[in-house]
């Protein structure tokens, strides 16, 4: 892919759009709850509004913690990040959602950017099953690479009745931009592609028979 096709400023703008899209719903629900409390005198209705506010405040906090892991500067000290923490944040994000996460990676740690790539791939895999299903998340270890990093392969399979390769992902992972350009929905695939290339990895995706397979391997 010609990385000059999208400037860093355009990438940042679309990523911000995605982040806002991901948190606006629970934040909006909290705001609506405050409006109910201001106008409602019935104790039962006020308690119901408080319950909705608590639930959505927790949801907003969970999403922000995950998004910090996926796109931001991670909080763990050193150059590595524990996969157990990534697992915890991922499972919390999808608790009670239509997509169930089957995390098969044991306790370990990886360089932070590899963990960032992994959790981005989880979100992309979840988008492949819009009506629900399951996403298995696995990892194979290889020999240490020349620069002292970790040679790993990430394997994810999204299974569901309407499993479909996410919009534009296959084109982007093949090293091209979609003819219609990038938007807030497809920007995560582009971000993951650039992140993988910076790590000397390549992402491949294919779908069929109710499943979408995604593999990130050392290039």
Secondary structure, 3 states (H helix, E strand, C coil): CCHHHCCHHHHHHHHHHHHHHHHHHHHHHHHHHHHHHHHCCCHHHHHHHHHHHHHHHHHHHHHHHHHHHHHCCCCCCCCEEEHHHHHHHHHHHCCCCCEEEEECCCCCEEEHHHHHHHHHHHHHHHCCCCCCEEEEEEEEECCCCCCCCCCEEEEEEEECCCCCCCCCHHHHHCCCCCCCCCCCCCHHHHHHHHHHHHCCEEEEEEEECCEEEEEEEEC
